[in-house]
Every structure is written in C-alpha cells, then in structure tokens.
Amino acid sequence: MAQRREKFETSSGIELPNDFNPENTTPVDYGLDLGEPGQFPYTRAVRKDLYRGRFWTMRQYAGFATADESNERYKYLLSQGTTGLSVAFDLPTQIGLDSDDPLSAGEVGKVGVAIDSLDDMLTLFDGIPLDRVSTSMTINSTASTLLCLYLAVARKQNVAFDKVSGTIQNDILKEYIARGTYIYPPKPSLRLITDTFAFCAAEVPNWNTISISGYHIREAGSTAAQEIAFTLADGICYVDAAISVGLKVDDFAPRLSFFFNSHNNLLEEIAKFRAARRLWARIMKERFGAKDPKSMMLRFHTQTAGSTLTAQQPEVNVVRTTIQALAAVLGGTQSLHTNSMDEALSLPTEHAATVALRTQQVIAHESGVADTVDPLAGSYAIEELTTQLEQAAVDYIEKIDAMGGMLRAIETGYVQNEIQDAAYNYQRAVEREDAIVVGVNKFQTDEELPIPILKVDDRIEREQVARLRAIREKRDAVTADSCLAAIEDAAANEENLLPHILNAVEAYVTVGEISHRLRKVWGEYRESLTV
C-alpha cells in the first residue's frame, strides 16, 4: 500500500520511522538522562508529585479597553475557576507611550488594557487581593515600570512585598528577535533587567523576575528545536549579564522562569518540554556552577499556539487548543493559558474565554493525565524525540557561542534568518499541501457561520485620554518632576533604577513620562537594515 507521504518528519526535521523500537533509538540511562521526578536533571518534572499536590495554574490572558472593563473580566474569570491572572497590555503601554501621545492614536485599549498611571493600576486590581492572586504580566520594555505599579497597588492594599507573587515577562532579547516592542538599545535594556533581578532578590522574593520567552519565537515561525535553542540561549545571556554586574547565580536563578508555545504535533511538543527542562538543568549546573537545585529547575508557563488559529471554521480552534493544552500538561507545565476560538478574529469574547478555560478544567479533572507524573516516560518515541531535540538545541547553542553569544547572533541577524527560513519552509509546505491545515487548504466549506466577536469602542480612547489628563492636573507637579529627575540621574550612573521608578509611580508619574526620561539618557534602538 502506498504511504500518505513520501517522508514523515516533525517540525524540526526529525525523520520519523514507521515505529520506534530498541533498534532505531538511542539507549537511555535512567539515572543520567531521566532521573526521578523532582530530581536532577528534571527531565520528568520539577516536582516529585507534580499535579497530585496541585494542578498547574490556570491562567487566561486577558485585558482590553480601560482598566474598568478589564477588572470586570478578571473578576468573571476568577469566579469561573481561573487560578491566576494574566494581563494583556495595549501597544502604547508596551512601548512606553501614554494614551495621549500622538503615536498612540487608534491603538489605545485595542490589543490589551491601557495603563498610564497608578490610577489605572488601582482600578485594574480593584477588589482583587494581591496576597491571594498570582499575576503574570506580558510586558517587556516597560516591565520594570509595570512591576513598580503593581507593587504600589500592593502597598495601597497593605500587602507586604514578600506576600506578592507573579511574573513579569521582562524578556527584551526576544523583542529584538521576533516581536519588535523594544524601546532602548540592548545594553541599557539588559541593565534594566539586571536591576530588576537585584531589586526583587532583596525586596520581592516570591516574584519571578523574568519569563524567558520561546512563545513569540515559535509564533514567528521557528521549529520546536529552534524554540528550545534560542530561548535557552537568551537565558544564558541573561545569566551572564547578571553575573557580570556582581550577582551570584544562586541568588537570582531560582526566580528565573520560562514561557513556551504548545503547537499541534503532540509527541514533538511533549518531548520539547522534557528536552528543554533537561538541557537547562545541565547548563545551569555545568556552565554556571549553580548549587541550589531551584537554580537548575526550568519552570515554565505555556500558551497554546496563536499562530495555528484559523479565521476559517473558528470552532475547530477548540480542537487545536485541546491537543496543544494536552501536550503542555503531559510535558509538565507549571502554568497554562488556552487560547480562545475567536482569537484569529478579535480579542476573546466572554463566552469564548470560558470555553477555553473549561478545556483546561476538563483535562485536569476528567482526562486522568494529571494523576501520574510524566506518564509517557519510557516510550521509545518520546525518549528518542526528547534526545534528538536536545541535541539539535545544543548544536544551535554551540553555533551561537562560537559567534560570541546571543547578542552578537541577534545583531548579525543569524537568529532572525533561521526563524524566517523555517517559517518560509512551512508556508511552502502548506501551499504544496504537504502540511494540511483543516479548513484552510483542505476541508473548506462554502459558507462560514459567523460567530460573535468583541469590538472595542472608539470612545474608550477619548475616555482614557481624559482620565490621564485629569491625573496630571491633580497630582503634585513638583514631586513628579523631582522623581523624573532622580530617574534620569540614576539612568546616567550605575544606581539601581527600581527604587526611583517605584517612587515615581507612587507620585502618579506616568509610564510614558518615565520611558521618555530613559529615552533621553539611553536613546532608542533602531533595527539594522542588514538584518
């Protein structure tokens, strides 16, 4: 009988035999390569009992329009069983522009919530106790400012900083690689990150100071192997930067976290998470001499793959998301966001977000896969894919090291070009129908049934601008100016910026004002035309 395809392989080009067996797989040393769950090299899990003790944190990424609307959505999600919040910010907030900046026109509140000042942040978390809710914030260039705003809310709630838990993404390198919401050049951007590491190590011990993101690398078109390699290479760069300013690895590494994509190829994705965990443990122990076991644990949040969602037959996205979420759970994620069926068309409606959350809850409570740790361990296919993905990632990291490290690899365009080539090859496979996307290049329907979508009213921008201007009018202008001057002075020397930013946001200095003052000292990054 003829085969469906000439060749069967994963997204990373790993050729798949008809079946995996002892003759065509690499022998696995249980103690060296796997180990018990919760023990080095953490291939199987970072915790001994994993989900028997507690399920992964169920987050639903949400934020739109103004803080009032987003606060309502957060309270609704918490009432439906979400166990952690995940904040989406609008584009102006992400790139350090206030809502009344001319460059913000048309973008206020559109892809996330608009946050200009402490007034907005207080509204966003009104009635949400920060000592009982973990919050993840997808923010990078302005991450230090948004963290300080969050801490200022905690103070207003009389919550001690050591009771606050959550994560800021704070991963600027992937912005240069794949996403583009950078502000400053790489060197001062890294300085902001290491300042955050140092401040939180001393003041906010339960906060994850960075979420090193492979998610956006994968969304840009990378393979699974590239996602591991480039994410961990970014991690190496951050660890090097922190050590270079005098931080000790075991003082900050336990609070490093990661953020991965979960794609459609179920077996490759499960193996990807296991390979990343093992490789990071080895890197931290062997390359950086970490002694604290927590420094070697790759703890990660997962989001299902937005790039796989289709505008055609959007209900089918529920099936895609379920497969991707299952891969993340079988791969041992600590936190999970499931995309909503309508996200190829708009921000999620309340109904679509609820279905996405229910997907996680069904996996947790009905599927049985969370009742035992790493249930696919020992499978010839899973172990071989884990080994091959780890080796492919090691090969990439060695190339990057030979170039002089990740910053140099980004500056020369090497990383971007590798991702672009992978994305191009996949698109060609779709066009040739070597890769089938249901509803797009096969199994189309003549008539699409419309589904409700969320629309952000244009009045939102006018209301947000008016609110911002009112805040500027009633704050103490002398104190605000003094705080901005202190930020500028600290940026020009080696003083940690976080205490100054915290003082500023508590004086109702805005996100845009702080960012502009830092632009004045550091300038703005412009991507090279040769990349």
N, C-alpha and C positions, 0 to 999 in steps of 0.2 A: 504493500500500500504506500502511495506517495505521502510524504510528510507535508504538513501545512506550510512550512517554511524551509528554505534551504539550510538556515542556520538558526539555532536558538541561543540567545545570549541576554544578559542583563543590561541595564542602562550603562554600566561601567565597562561593557565589552567582555565580561566574563562568560566564556562559552559554556553552555550547559550540556552535559552528557545526557543520554537517554535516561539514565538513572545514576545516582551517586552510590558508590559502593566502596569496600575497602581497597579495591584495585586502582581506583582513579581519584582517591582523595588523600590529602596529607595526613599522616598519623598525628593524633592529638595527645599531648601529655596532659592528663587531667590536672595534676598539681601545678604544672608550669603554665599551661595555656588557659585553663578554666578556673580551677580553684573552687572552694565552697562559696555560695552566695554570701556577699558581705565581706569577702576576704580578697586580698591582692591575688591576681590583677583585676578583680572586679568584673570579669567578663560576664558573669552570670547575673550580678546585681550589686548595687551599692549597699543594700541592707539584707541582713540574713533572712528576714521573713517577708520582705518586700510588701506585697499588698495584703498579707494576712493581718499585719498590725493596723494598717490604714490604707485606703485607696490612694491613688495618685490625686493631686489637687486638680479639681475640675474647674478650669477657668474658661470663661467665654470673653473673648476680645471684644470690647465694646466702647463706644464713645462717638458722639456726633452732636452737631449743633452747639448749644451752650451747655454750661455746667448743670443747669437745672434739668434739662432733658436727659442728660447722661446719668445724673443722680437717680432719676426715676427708673431708668433701665437697669442700673446696678442693683437697686433695691428689689426690682422684679426678679432678676436673675438669682439673687441670694434667696429669695422666697421660693424659688423653684429648685433649689438644691445645689447651685454653684457654691464651691467651697473656697474660691479665691477670685479676686477681681483682676482684670487685665485691661489697662487703659490705652485706648487709641487716641492720639492727639492729631489735631489738624495740621496741615502742611506749614502754615506760618509759625505755629508753636515749635514744630520740629526744626525749623531753620532759623529760629531766633528773631522772628518779626512779630511786632504787635499787630493786633487786628486792624488798627487804623493806619498801618503803613500802606502806602500806595501799592507796594508789591503784593500785599495780601488780598487785594480786591478780587472777589469771586471765589476765594478759597477758604474763607472763614467758616469753620464748623462743617466743612464738606466731607473730609475723609476721616474725621475724628473730632474730638471736642476742642474748642478754643479755650486756651488757658493763657491769660495775660498777667494776672496778678494773684496775690494771696486771696483776694476776694473770690475769685473764680474757684480756687482750690478748696476753700472752705465750703463753698456751695456744692462742689463735686462730691465731697465726702460728708455732707451734712447727714447726721443720723447714722453714720457708718463708723463703728468704734474701731480705731486703728490698732488697738491692742488685741483685737479678736479676729481681724480680717487680714489676710496676706494679700498684698497688691503688687502686681507686675506692671511696669510702665515701659511701653515700647517707645523709647526716646534715646537719642544718641548725642548729637551735637550739643544739645541743651540739657543733657541728662543731669549734670551737677545742679543746675538751677531747679529743675523739677523735683529732684530729691530734696533739696532745701525747702521748697514749697510744701512738700509732703511732711517733712519734719516740723515745719512751722504749724501745720494743721495739728500734728500730734501734740505740740506744746499747748495749743489752744484747747485741746481735749484733755489736758493734764495727763497725757500718756508719756511715760519716760521713754527715751530713745532706745533703751535696751529691751523694751517691750514691742518695738516696731519691727515687723518682718515683711520682706518682699524682695523685689528685684528691679533694678533699672537695666535696660539693655546696655547702654553705655559703650557700644562696640563701634568705634569710629572707622576701623580699618575696612570692615565690610561695606561701609558707605562709599569709600573710595573705589572699592571693587565692583559693587553691584547695584547700589541703591541711589546714591547721589545727594542725600540730605546732610552733607558736610557744610561746615562754615569755615573753620580755620585750617591752616596748614597742618600736616601730620605731627610735627614736633610739639607745638603747643597743645594740640588735641590730646596727645598722649600724656602731656603734663597734667591736663585736667583729670584724666582717668587715674593717674597715679596719686594725685591729690585726693581723689575720692576714696581710693583704696586706703590711704593712710588715715583720713578722717574717720571713715567707718570702722576701721580696725580699733580705733580708740573710743569712738562715741556711739556707734550703731552696730554692735557686734553681731546681730542676727539678720543683717541686711546683706543680700547678695549684690556685690558692688559692680558686677558686670555679667551680662548674659552673652557669651561669645557665640555669634550667630552664624550658623550654616544655613539657616532658613532662607535668607534672601539670596545667598549664593546659589542654592538649588532653584529658587524661583527664577533666577536669571538664566537658568538652563544647564547648570552643571550636572555631572553624573553623581551617583552615590559616592564613588571613591573620591572624586574631587571635593564633594561636600565635606567628607571627613578630613581630607588633607588640608584644604585651605582654612577650614575652621580651626583645626588644631595648630596650624602654622600661625594664625592670628593669635591664638592663645600663647604660643611660645614667645611671640613678640611682646605681648603684654607682660608676661612674667619677666622677660629680660628687662623691659623698661622699668618695672617696679624694683627689681634688684639693683639696677643701675643708679637709682636715687636713694639707695640705702635701706630699702625694706627687706626684711627677712622672709624667705619663701613661705615658711610655715605660719607667719603672722597674717598673710593675706590670702594665700592659695585656698584655704578651706572655704572661703566665701566666693570663689570663682564658680560660675555656673555657665551652662551652655544652652543653646536653643537650636533644635534641629527640625527639619522638614520631614514629614512622612508621606511618601509617594505611593504609587499604585502597585509596584512589584512587591508583593507581600513578603516573600522569602528574602529578597535582597535587602529590604528595609529592616527586617528583624536582625539580619546579620550585620547591617551597617551600625546599628546602635551598639551591638555587642563588640564589634571591632573598634569603634571609637572609644568605648569605655576601657578596653584593654590597652590600646595604644597610649591613651592619655596617662594611665597609671604608670606605664613603663617610662614615658617621657619625664614625668614628674620625679620618679624615683631615680632613674639612671642619669638623666641630663641635668636636673636641678638639685638633686640630693635631698629631696623632701623626706622628712622623717615622720611627720604627722600623717596617719592613714587618711584623714579627711582631705589632705592636700592632694592625694592621689585619686580621689573619687571623682569621676566625671558625672556630676549631677546635671540633669537636663530637663528642660521644658520642650514639648513637641507641639507643633501645629500641623494640622493636615494641609495638603498641598493646594494652595490657592490657584496655582497655575494650571492645575488639572480640571478646575471647574469650568463647565461649559454653559454658555448662554442658551444653546440649543438643549431642549428637553431638561430643564434645570432640576426637575425632581430626581433625575438619575444621579445627580451630585450627592444625594443622600447615600447611595450605594457606594460611590467612590470614597466618601468620607468615612463610612463604616469600615471599609477594608483598611484604609490608612490609619484610623484610630486603633484598630485591632493590632496592626503591626507595631504601633508605638507601645501598646500595653504588653504585647509579647516580647518586645525589646527592652522593657523595664523602665519606661519613662517615670519621672517624678511628678510631672505636671502636664496637662494636656488641654489644648483648645481644639475643638472640632468646628470646621468652617460650616457656614450655613448654605443651604441650597441656592440661595438667590445672590450670592456674592459676586458672580460674574456679571450681574446686572446693576447692583446697588449695594449700599450698606444693608445689613440684615434687618428684616422686619422682626418684630417681637415673636411672631409665630415661627419663623424660620430659625431664629436663635434657640427657641425652646426645643424644636425637633433636634437640632444639633446637640444640645445638652442631653436630651433623652438618649441619644445614641451612646454617649459615654456611660450613662446610667444603666442601660441595657447590657453593655459589655461588662460593667462592673458587677452587676447583681444577678444577671441571668445566664451569661455565657459559660461561666466556670473557669475561664482562663486566668482569672486573678487568684485562684485558690491554691496555686502551687507556683513556686519560683522558677522562672526560665524553663517552661515546660518543654521547649523544643531542643534543649541541650542534648547533645549526643546524636542528633540527627546528622547523618552523613552530609546532607545538603546544607544544613545550617552551619555546621562546623567548617565545611570547606569554603562556603561563601564568606564566612567570618574571616578565615585565614587569608583568602585572596584579596578581600577588600582592605584588610590591614596592610598587607604587603604593597598593594597599589598606592595606598596613602603614604606609606614610608618612602616609596620611590619618589613621590612628589615632594615630600618634605626635604629629602636629601638634595633634590634639584634646587629647591628654594634656598636651603642653607648654602649651597655652592655659589649662588648668586649674591650672597651677602645678607640673606634674611628676607622676611616678608615685606618690609617697607620697600626694599630695593626691587623685589619682584613685582610689587604693585606699581612703582614708579616707571618701570620699563614696560609695563603693560602685559607681562607674561601671564599673570593670573587671569586678567580680563580676557585675553586672547584664547586661553584654554577653555574658559567658560563659553565664549562666543562660538568656538568651533563645535563644542558639544551641543549647544543649542541649535546651531545650523544643521548638524547631522541628524538631530531628532526631527526637526521640521521637514527635512528631506525624506525621512522615513515615513512620516505622516502623509506627505504628498504622494509617495510611491505606494502607500497602503501597506508598507511593511509593518508599520505601527498603526493599530486600529484605535480610533477614539470614537466610542459609541455616540451616535447622533451627529458627528461632525464629518467624518469621511466614510462612514458606513452606518447603516440602520437609521438613516434620516427619515423624518416624517414630513409630509407635505404641509401640514397645518400645525402650528405651535400653539398650545394653550397658554394664554397669558397668566402670569402669577403676580400677586401684589408686590410692589416694590416700595422701598422707603425713599421719600423725597425730602430734602432739607430746604425749607422755605427761605427765600432771599431776605425776608425780614430779619432773619437770625443775625445776619452780618450787621445790619443797621442797629439792632438792639445791643449787640456785643460792643460795637464801637462807642455807643452812647454810655454804656456801663463803664468801659475803660476810661473814658474822658472824665466821667464823674469821680472815679477813684483818684485820678491825678489831681483833680481840683481840691479834694478834701484832705489829702494826705499832707504831712509836714514836708514842705518842699526843701527846707534847709537840711533836714535829716536825710532825705532821699539823695540830695546832691552830695552830701558828705559820704554816704555809703558807696555811691558810684565812684567817687574819688579814691576811696580805700581799695575798691576792686581794681581800679586802674593801677594804683601803686603796687599792689600785690602781684598783678599780672606781669609787671615790669621787673620784678625780682623773683626770688625763689620761695616766697612765703606761700603757705597753703591757702588756696582761694576759698575753700568751702566755708570757713567761719565768716568771711566777709560777704559771701553770697547769701548765707543764712541771715545775717544782719540786714542785708538789703531787702530781701523778700519780706521780712517781718516789718519793714518800713514801707511796704507796698510799692517798692521799686518793681518795674515790670520785666518780663522775660526779654522783651526786645531791647529795653534800655541796658540791661546787663550785657546782652550779646553785642550790642553796638559798642559798648565801652571796651570789651575784649577785642572786637574787630579793630578798634583804634590802635591797640597795642600790637596785636599779632597779625593783622591783615586778614585777607580771605584767600582760600585755596582756589586755584584755577586749574582744571584738569589739562594736562598736556595734550596738544593736538596729535601727538605721535602715538598716543595710546590706542 
